[in-house]
Amino acid sequence: MKNFPAHFEELNTWMGKLGAAIPDVMQGFGALHKASLSDGALDGKTKELIALGIAITVRCDGCISFHVHDALMAGASREEIAETVSVAILMGGGPSMVYGIEAMQATEQFMERSSQGDS
């Protein structure tokens, strides 16, 4: 099983390094990320769950790490994440089921870590 919290931290480190190498691109991506996930007609939690569903269907481990983490930080429950996984399976079939399992593993790991006082 992957260690999703460790993966999240490693990706954050490398995104910082990538930001040093290509600052304009990373600043632009950061601005797009912030604008796309800000509350509007849909709240940030809902948008994070949508992003998670897309991450599962496109089979992106790093995206699953980030969007499970951020969905939980936005107040998503285990049940909301599970339902997001179910819609991703509908749209992506068997491969989405496997990556949905990874999203649930990530949820458990981040929740366990949070209960220990880390975020």
VOBA-1610 file (N, C-alpha, C; in pm, whole numbers, padded with zeros to 5 digits, always signed):
BEGIN
Met+00084-00117+00000Met+00000+00000+00000Met+00089+00124+00000Lys+00051+00221-00080Lys+00125+00347-00084Lys+00105+00424+00046Asn+00202+00505+00079Asn+00191+00596+00193Asn+00154+00732+00137Phe+00024+00761+00133Phe-00024+00883+00069Phe+00017+01010+00142Pro+00016+01016+00275Pro+00066+01138+00340Pro+00213+01167+00306Ala+00297+01063+00302Ala+00438+01083+00265Ala+00448+01127+00119His+00364+01068+00034His+00363+01105-00108His+00324+01251-00123Phe+00224+01295-00048Phe+00179+01434-00048Phe+00295+01527-00011Glu+00366+01493+00095Glu+00478+01577+00140Glu+00590+01581+00036Glu+00621+01465-00023Glu+00726+01460-00125Glu+00688+01544-00246Leu+00563+01535-00288Leu+00518+01615-00402Leu+00525+01765-00371Asn+00489+01803-00249Asn+00500+01944-00210Asn+00644+01992-00220Thr+00738+01910-00174Thr+00880+01946-00182Thr+00921+01965-00327Trp+00883+01871-00411Trp+00924+01878-00551Trp+00851+01987-00628Met+00729+02020-00586Met+00660+02133-00651Met+00732+02263-00617Gly+00787+02273-00496Gly+00868+02390-00461Gly+00991+02399-00550Lys+01056+02286-00573Lys+01174+02284-00660Lys+01137+02318-00804Leu+01023+02265-00849Leu+00976+02295-00983Leu+00942+02444-00994Gly+00885+02499-00886Gly+00854+02641-00883Gly+00978+02729-00895Ala+01089+02682-00839Ala+01215+02756-00852Ala+01267+02749-00995Ala+01242+02637-01062Ala+01291+02619-01199Ala+01203+02689-01302Ile+01073+02688-01280Ile+00979+02750-01375Ile+00876+02834-01297Pro+00921+02944-01239Pro+00834+03020-01150Pro+00708+03075-01215Asp+00718+03124-01337Asp+00600+03182-01401Asp+00491+03078-01423Val+00530+02960-01467Val+00433+02853-01491Val+00369+02809-01360Met+00451+02787-01259Met+00398+02740-01130Met+00312+02846-01063Gln+00347+02974-01077Gln+00262+03080-01022Gln+00129+03085-01096Gly+00134+03067-01227Gly+00011+03064-01306Gly-00077+02946-01269Phe-00014+02830-01251Phe-00090+02712-01210Phe-00149+02732-01072Gly-00072+02791-00981Gly-00122+02818-00846Gly-00242+02911-00848Ala-00235+03013-00932Ala-00347+03107-00943Ala-00471+03037-01002Leu-00450+02953-01102Leu-00560+02877-01160Leu-00621+02784-01057His-00536+02716-00982His-00582+02624-00877His-00668+02698-00775Lys-00618+02810-00727Lys-00690+02888-00625Lys-00824+02937-00680Ala-00823+02993-00800Ala-00946+03046-00859Ala-01048+02936-00887Ser-01000+02822-00934Ser-01090+02712-00969Ser-01157+02650-00847Leu-01087+02647-00734Leu-01139+02578-00616Leu-01199+02672-00512Ser-01199+02802-00541Ser-01261+02898-00449Ser-01413+02881-00451Asp-01475+02915-00337Asp-01620+02909-00329Asp-01684+02998-00435Gly-01786+02946-00496Gly-01866+03018-00594Gly-02005+02957-00590Ala-02060+02925-00705Ala-02189+02854-00708Ala-02173+02718-00639Leu-02054+02659-00650Leu-02020+02537-00576Leu-01921+02574-00467Asp-01933+02510-00353Asp-01836+02537-00246Asp-01706+02461-00272Gly-01602+02501-00199Gly-01469+02441-00218Gly-01467+02291-00193Lys-01543+02244-00094Lys-01547+02100-00065Lys-01601+02024-00185Thr-01709+02073-00243Thr-01768+02007-00359Thr-01669+02005-00475Lys-01601+02115-00495Lys-01503+02123-00603Lys-01387+02026-00580Glu-01344+02012-00454Glu-01238+01915-00423Glu-01285+01772-00452Leu-01410+01743-00421Leu-01463+01609-00449Leu-01472+01585-00600Ile-01509+01686-00675Ile-01509+01673-00822Ile-01367+01647-00872Ala-01271+01724-00820Ala-01131+01705-00861Ala-01083+01565-00825Leu-01125+01514-00709Leu-01088+01378-00671Leu-01146+01277-00768Gly-01272+01293-00803Gly-01333+01200-00900Gly-01258+01200-01033Ile-01217+01317-01078Ile-01140+01326-01202Ile-01003+01261-01183Ala-00939+01285-01068Ala-00808+01226-01041Ala-00814+01074-01048Ile-00923+01017-00995Ile-00939+00871-00999Ile-00956+00824-01142Thr-01040+00891-01221Thr-01066+00843-01357Thr-00946+00861-01449Val-00860+00961-01421Val-00740+00978-01504Val-00620+00904-01447Arg-00639+00838-01331Arg-00539+00751-01270Arg-00412+00826-01230Cys-00431+00932-01154Cys-00318+01015-01110Cys-00299+01001-00960Asp-00198+00923-00920Asp-00169+00901-00778Asp-00147+01031-00702Gly-00064+01118-00758Gly-00035+01244-00691Gly-00160+01329-00676Cys-00244+01330-00778Cys-00369+01407-00771Cys-00461+01349-00664Ile-00464+01217-00652Ile-00544+01153-00547Ile-00492+01198-00411Ser-00361+01196-00392Ser-00303+01240-00264Ser-00347+01382-00231Phe-00331+01472-00326Phe-00364+01611-00301Phe-00513+01632-00278His-00596+01572-00361His-00739+01603-00351His-00808+01531-00237Val-00758+01414-00195Val-00810+01354-00071Val-00771+01445+00046His-00645+01483+00052His-00599+01571+00160His-00683+01699+00164Asp-00696+01764+00049Asp-00763+01893+00045Asp-00914+01879+00066Ala-00974+01769+00020Ala-01117+01746+00046Ala-01141+01728+00196Leu-01055+01653+00262Leu-01069+01637+00407Leu-01051+01770+00478Met-00953+01849+00435Met-00930+01981+00497Met-01050+02073+00474Ala-01122+02053+00363Ala-01241+02134+00331Ala-01366+02082+00403Gly-01351+01972+00479Gly-01463+01922+00557Gly-01534+01800+00501Ala-01478+01739+00396Ala-01542+01620+00339Ala-01533+01504+00438Ser-01635+01422+00438Ser-01639+01303+00523Ser-01592+01181+00446Arg-01564+01076+00518Arg-01529+00948+00457Arg-01642+00904+00363Glu-01766+00924+00405Glu-01882+00883+00324Glu-01891+00965+00195Glu-01861+01094+00201Glu-01864+01176+00080Glu-01754+01134-00016Ile-01639+01101+00038Ile-01530+01054-00049Ile-01568+00920-00111Ala-01629+00831-00033Ala-01671+00701-00087Ala-01772+00720-00200Glu-01866+00812-00186Glu-01963+00836-00293Glu-01896+00897-00416Thr-01795+00981-00393Thr-01717+01034-00505Thr-01648+00920-00579Val-01594+00825-00504Val-01531+00706-00565Val-01635+00631-00648Ser-01757+00619-00597Ser-01859+00543-00669Ser-01892+00608-00804Val-01899+00740-00809Val-01926+00809-00936Val-01807+00793-01030Ala-01686+00799-00976Ala-01567+00780-01059Ala-01565+00640-01120Ile-01608+00539-01043Ile-01615+00403-01095Ile-01717+00395-01208Leu-01832+00461-01189Leu-01934+00465-01295Leu-01873+00519-01424Met-01796+00626-01413Met-01743+00694-01531Met-01617+00628-01586Gly-01543+00555-01502Gly-01414+00503-01547Gly-01398+00353-01540Gly-01500+00280-01494Gly-01495+00135-01491Gly-01392+00077-01395Gly-01342-00041-01432Gly-01251-00117-01347Gly-01126-00042-01304Pro-01056+00026-01395Pro-00939+00101-01350Pro-00974+00206-01244Ser-01089+00268-01257Ser-01130+00366-01157Ser-01161+00299-01024Met-01205+00174-01028Met-01228+00103-00902Met-01095+00085-00829Val-00990+00046-00901Val-00859+00026-00839Val-00807+00158-00782Tyr-00818+00266-00857Tyr-00772+00395-00808Tyr-00866+00451-00702Gly-00993+00413-00706Gly-01085+00448-00599Gly-01045+00384-00468Ile-00999+00260-00475Ile-00947+00193-00355Ile-00829+00274-00301Glu-00743+00322-00388Glu-00630+00403-00343Glu-00680+00532-00276Ala-00785+00591-00330Ala-00840+00712-00267Ala-00892+00681-00128Met-00954+00566-00110Met-01003+00528+00023Met-00886+00499+00117Gln-00779+00436+00065Gln-00660+00414+00148Gln-00600+00548+00189Ala-00594+00642+00096Ala-00542+00774+00128Ala-00627+00842+00234Thr-00759+00828+00221Thr-00850+00887+00320Thr-00820+00833+00459Glu-00808+00702+00470Glu-00779+00640+00599Glu-00646+00690+00655Gln-00544+00697+00570Gln-00412+00739+00616Gln-00413+00884+00663Phe-00475+00974+00585Phe-00479+01114+00625Phe-00564+01132+00751Met-00675+01058+00764Met-00759+01071+00883Met-00686+01019+01006Glu-00614+00908+00989Glu-00535+00855+01101Glu-00429+00954+01144Arg-00363+01010+01047Arg-00259+01109+01076Arg-00317+01231+01146Ser-00434+01276+01100Ser-00501+01391+01159Ser-00540+01364+01304Ser-00584+01241+01331Ser-00624+01207+01467Ser-00503+01202+01562Gln-00384+01191+01503Gln-00261+01192+01582Gln-00204+01332+01598Gly-00274+01431+01542Gly-00232+01570+01558Gly-00156+01629+01441Asp-00131+01552+01336Asp-00062+01603+01216Asp-00169+01640+01114Ser-00134+01727+01017Ser-00229+01756+00910Ser-00168+01750+00776
//
